[in-house]
């Protein structure tokens, strides 16, 4: 308990230094005091200052967690407490880090905010202070990326197939082919970020677009072996041979069109001369035979990835007979990191297939 109290005091001390430094950075603000309040007070920090001779107060609440769900729960109470304390007091929410979603909540509740990374917004009278930084603390980046690791991604793909559907944990675990404990962890993360909500029927995505945006920004192509090949087949003959091979590999071994090749069938935007596939190791042998592939150090026209994680094969689609592709979500993510042309194709696919009801 002593260690926890020390950590809280360190956080509040750092928050007091940050809010004092922010106020003093504005030449016409004259800071009188910035002090930690006694235990059991309505606020953690009280800052008193003047602007053009007029007295003002900042009533600051400091929280160790800045996830949107926790922020929302504190904002209304903070506003009411500030109004009751002093009509001149402006409520300020402070946390180690506040995401864009958490910052938007503060603006929605008309509460100023500050985080210890450097993001801030304080507005009153003729004063408007706003700072925005791109930096995320390493712990936040690690935590965010963990949501999109392969096992978690299996859960997210299922949820994004039909964002309006509510899922019981047991059903979601069965369909996602992951443990109950892992589904529970993913559920907690999604709810904390307000990307999902728990209803009487179960877990349902509430902000699928925000979830997909975050996944795109943090996305890393699946780990595995990536190989470049050349085939003398081209045009219709290549397409027919590829479809025949994928049909034969529908179950085990596995192989699917990926990236630009999948997008060609899902939401055509612009054809590229290279074919892209995901396959398992056994499927690779069959693909090499069917498409007459030979290794290519340059001039490759077939790109094959053998991913370490086979979870993405659980989320495929058949847009035409014998045409097996990565799902729209997986295809979108792969295109989004495939350069400028890929980003354009990704946005086209998203508009066509991943536009959900707000």
C-alpha positions in Angstrom: 0.0 0.0 0.0 2.9 2.3 0.8 4.3 1.8 -2.7 1.0 2.5 -4.3 0.6 5.7 -2.3 4.1 6.8 -3.3 3.3 6.2 -7.0 0.1 8.3 -6.7 1.9 11.1 -5.0 4.6 11.1 -7.6 1.9 11.3 -10.3 0.1 14.1 -8.6 3.4 16.0 -8.0 4.3 15.6 -11.7 0.8 16.7 -12.7 1.1 19.9 -10.5 4.5 20.7 -12.1 3.0 20.2 -15.6 -0.1 22.4 -15.0 2.1 25.1 -13.4 4.5 25.0 -16.2 1.7 25.3 -18.8 0.2 28.3 -17.1 3.5 30.1 -16.7 4.3 29.6 -20.4 1.6 32.2 -21.1 3.1 35.7 -20.5 -0.1 37.4 -19.3 -1.1 34.7 -16.8 0.2 35.5 -13.3 0.3 32.3 -11.3 -0.3 32.7 -7.6 -0.1 29.1 -6.4 -0.4 25.5 -7.7 -0.8 23.1 -4.8 -1.8 19.6 -4.0 -5.0 19.5 -1.9 -5.4 17.6 1.3 -6.7 14.0 1.3 -10.5 13.6 0.8 -10.7 16.9 -1.1 -12.9 17.2 -4.1 -9.8 17.7 -6.3 -6.2 16.6 -6.4 -4.7 20.0 -7.4 -5.9 23.5 -7.2 -4.2 26.2 -9.3 -4.9 29.9 -8.6 -3.9 32.6 -11.0 -5.0 35.9 -12.5 -5.6 37.2 -16.0 -5.8 41.0 -16.5 -6.3 41.2 -12.8 -9.2 38.8 -12.7 -8.8 35.8 -10.4 -9.3 32.3 -11.8 -9.0 28.8 -10.6 -8.2 25.4 -12.1 -9.7 22.5 -10.2 -7.7 19.4 -11.3 -8.5 15.7 -11.0 -5.6 13.4 -11.6 -6.1 9.8 -12.7 -3.6 7.1 -13.3 -5.6 5.7 -16.2 -6.7 7.7 -19.2 -8.8 5.2 -21.1 -12.1 6.7 -22.5 -14.4 4.6 -20.3 -12.6 5.8 -17.1 -12.4 9.3 -18.4 -16.1 9.5 -19.1 -17.0 8.2 -15.6 -14.9 11.0 -14.0 -15.8 14.0 -16.2 -19.4 14.6 -15.1 -18.6 14.3 -11.5 -15.6 16.6 -11.9 -17.7 19.3 -13.6 -20.3 19.2 -10.8 -17.7 19.3 -8.1 -16.0 22.3 -9.7 -19.2 24.3 -10.0 -20.1 23.5 -6.4 -16.6 24.5 -5.2 -16.3 27.9 -6.9 -18.1 29.4 -9.9 -14.7 30.6 -11.1 -13.1 27.2 -11.0 -12.6 25.4 -14.3 -12.4 21.6 -14.2 -9.2 20.1 -15.6 -8.7 16.3 -16.1 -5.1 15.1 -16.0 -3.7 11.6 -16.7 -0.3 10.2 -17.9 -1.7 9.9 -21.4 -4.9 10.8 -23.1 -5.8 9.3 -26.5 -7.6 11.3 -29.2 -10.9 9.6 -28.0 -10.3 10.6 -24.4 -9.5 14.2 -25.5 -12.7 14.3 -27.5 -14.6 13.3 -24.4 -13.1 16.1 -22.4 -14.1 18.6 -25.1 -17.6 17.1 -25.2 -18.0 17.7 -21.4 -16.4 21.1 -21.6 -13.6 20.0 -19.3 -10.0 21.1 -19.9 -7.3 18.4 -20.1 -3.6 17.8 -19.7 -1.5 14.7 -20.0 2.1 14.2 -19.1 3.1 13.6 -22.7 2.3 17.2 -23.7 -1.3 17.2 -24.9 -3.3 20.0 -23.4 -6.4 22.1 -23.9 -7.5 24.9 -21.5 -10.0 27.5 -22.7 -11.7 30.3 -20.7 -12.4 34.0 -21.2 -9.8 35.2 -23.7 -7.4 32.4 -23.0 -7.0 29.4 -25.3 -4.1 27.0 -24.7 -4.0 23.9 -26.9 -1.1 21.6 -27.6 -1.1 18.4 -29.6 1.8 15.9 -29.8 2.2 12.6 -31.7 4.2 10.9 -29.1 2.7 7.9 -27.2 4.4 6.5 -24.1 6.1 3.2 -24.8 3.8 1.4 -22.4 0.8 2.8 -24.3 2.2 1.7 -27.6 2.9 -1.8 -26.3 -0.6 -2.1 -24.8 -2.2 -0.9 -28.0 -0.2 -3.3 -30.2 -1.1 -6.2 -27.9 -4.8 -5.7 -28.9 -3.8 -6.5 -32.5 -1.5 -9.5 -31.9 -2.5 -12.7 -33.8 -4.8 -14.3 -31.2 -6.5 -11.0 -30.4 -6.8 -10.3 -34.1 -8.8 -13.5 -34.5 -11.4 -12.1 -32.1 -11.4 -8.7 -33.8 -12.0 -10.2 -37.3 -15.0 -12.1 -36.0 -16.5 -8.9 -34.4 -15.9 -6.8 -37.5 -17.7 -9.3 -39.8 -20.9 -8.0 -38.3 -20.4 -5.1 -35.9 -24.1 -5.0 -35.0 -24.1 -8.5 -33.6 -23.8 -9.1 -29.9 -21.6 -12.0 -28.7 -21.5 -14.1 -25.6 -18.0 -14.8 -24.5 -18.3 -18.5 -24.9 -19.7 -18.2 -28.5 -17.1 -15.6 -29.4 -14.3 -17.9 -28.1 -15.6 -20.8 -30.1 -15.9 -19.0 -33.4 -12.6 -17.1 -32.9 -10.8 -20.4 -31.9 -9.2 -18.8 -28.9 -9.5 -19.3 -25.1 -12.3 -17.9 -23.0 -9.6 -16.0 -21.0 -8.2 -14.3 -24.1 -11.7 -13.2 -25.3 -12.3 -11.7 -21.8 -9.1 -9.8 -22.0 -9.9 -8.4 -25.5 -13.4 -7.5 -24.3 -12.0 -5.5 -21.4 -9.6 -3.6 -23.7 -12.4 -2.8 -26.2 -14.8 -1.6 -23.6 -12.1 0.5 -21.8 -11.5 2.3 -25.1 -15.2 2.5 -25.8 -14.9 0.7 -29.1 -17.4 -1.9 -27.7 -20.1 -2.0 -25.2 -21.6 -4.8 -23.0 -25.3 -5.2 -23.6 -27.9 -7.6 -22.2 -27.3 -9.7 -25.3 -23.5 -9.7 -25.0 -20.5 -7.8 -26.4 -21.2 -5.5 -29.4 -18.9 -3.1 -31.2 -20.0 0.5 -30.7 -17.2 2.2 -32.7 -16.1 -0.2 -35.4 -14.6 2.6 -37.5 -12.4 3.8 -34.6 -11.3 0.2 -33.9 -10.4 -0.3 -37.6 -8.6 3.1 -37.7 -6.5 2.1 -34.7 -5.7 -1.3 -36.1 -4.6 0.2 -39.4 -2.3 2.7 -37.7 -0.7 0.0 -35.6 -0.8 -2.8 -38.2 2.3 -4.9 -39.0 2.1 -7.5 -41.8 1.8 -11.0 -40.4 5.1 -12.5 -39.4 6.3 -15.3 -41.7 8.3 -16.2 -44.7 7.9 -13.9 -47.7 9.0 -15.3 -51.1 9.3 -13.8 -54.6 8.6 -16.0 -57.6 8.3 -15.7 -61.4 5.8 -17.5 -63.5 5.6 -17.6 -67.3 1.8 -17.8 -66.9 0.1 -14.5 -67.4 -3.3 -12.9 -67.9 -6.3 -15.3 -68.2 -4.1 -18.5 -68.0 -2.5 -17.3 -64.7 -5.9 -16.4 -63.2 -7.5 -19.8 -64.2 -4.5 -21.7 -62.8 -4.5 -19.7 -59.6 -8.3 -20.3 -59.1 -7.9 -24.0 -59.8 -5.1 -24.2 -57.2 -7.0 -22.3 -54.6 -10.1 -24.5 -55.1 -8.0 -27.6 -54.6 -6.5 -26.0 -51.4 -9.8 -24.9 -49.9 -9.4 -26.8 -46.7 -6.0 -28.4 -46.0 -3.5 -27.3 -47.2 -4.6 -23.7 -47.3 -4.0 -20.8 -49.8 -5.9 -17.6 -50.5 -5.5 -14.5 -52.7 -4.2 -11.6 -50.6 -3.5 -7.9 -50.8 -4.0 -6.5 -54.3 -5.1 -9.9 -55.7 -7.8 -10.2 -53.1 -8.9 -6.6 -53.7 -9.3 -7.3 -57.4 -12.1 -9.7 -56.5 -13.6 -7.8 -53.5 -13.5 -4.2 -54.7 -11.6 -3.6 -57.9 -9.7 -0.4 -58.0 -6.8 -0.8 -60.3 -5.1 -4.0 -61.5 -1.5 -4.7 -60.7 0.7 -7.2 -62.6 1.8 -9.1 -59.5 -0.3 -11.9 -57.8 -0.3 -12.1 -54.0 -1.0 -15.1 -51.8 -1.1 -16.3 -48.2 -0.5 -20.1 -47.9 0.7 -22.7 -45.4 3.8 -24.7 -46.1 2.0 -27.6 -47.8 0.0 -25.2 -49.9 3.2 -23.5 -51.1 4.3 -26.8 -52.7 0.9 -27.0 -54.5 1.1 -23.4 -55.6 4.6 -23.8 -57.0 3.5 -26.7 -59.1 0.2 -25.3 -60.3 1.6 -21.9 -61.2 5.0 -23.1 -62.4 6.8 -20.9 -60.0 10.6 -20.3 -60.0 12.5 -18.2 -57.4 13.1 -14.7 -58.6 15.6 -12.3 -57.1 14.2 -9.6 -59.5 11.3 -9.3 -61.9 9.0 -11.3 -59.6 5.3 -11.4 -60.6 4.1 -13.7 -57.7 4.5 -12.9 -54.0 3.8 -15.6 -51.5 3.7 -15.3 -47.7 3.7 -18.3 -45.4 2.5 -16.7 -42.1 3.5 -18.2 -38.8 -0.1 -17.6 -37.5 -2.8 -19.4 -39.4 -5.6 -17.5 -37.7 -6.2 -15.4 -40.8 -7.2 -18.5 -42.8 -10.2 -18.7 -40.4 -11.5 -15.4 -41.9 -11.7 -15.8 -45.6 -14.3 -15.2 -48.2 -15.3 -16.6 -51.6 -16.5 -13.6 -53.8 -16.8 -15.8 -56.9 -16.8 -19.6 -57.4 -13.4 -21.0 -56.7 -12.0 -17.6 -55.7 -10.8 -17.6 -52.1 -9.6 -14.4 -50.6 -8.6 -12.8 -47.4 -11.5 -11.1 -45.7 -12.3 -7.4 -46.5 -10.8 -6.4 -43.1 -7.5 -8.3 -43.6 -7.3 -7.1 -47.2 -7.8 -3.6 -46.1 -5.1 -3.8 -43.6 -2.6 -5.3 -46.0 -3.4 -2.7 -48.7 -3.1 0.2 -46.1 0.6 -0.6 -45.6 1.4 -1.3 -49.3 2.5 2.2 -50.3 0.6 5.0 -51.9 -1.3 2.9 -54.4 -2.2 0.4 -51.8 -3.5 3.1 -49.5 -5.8 4.4 -52.3 -7.0 0.8 -53.0 -7.6 0.4 -49.3 -9.8 3.4 -48.9 -11.8 2.4 -52.0 -12.3 -1.1 -50.5 -13.3 0.4 -47.2 -15.9 2.7 -48.8 -17.3 -0.3 -50.7 -17.3 -3.0 -48.1 -16.5 -1.6 -44.7 -18.9 1.3 -44.3 -21.0 0.6 -41.2 -24.1 2.3 -39.9 -23.1 5.1 -37.5 
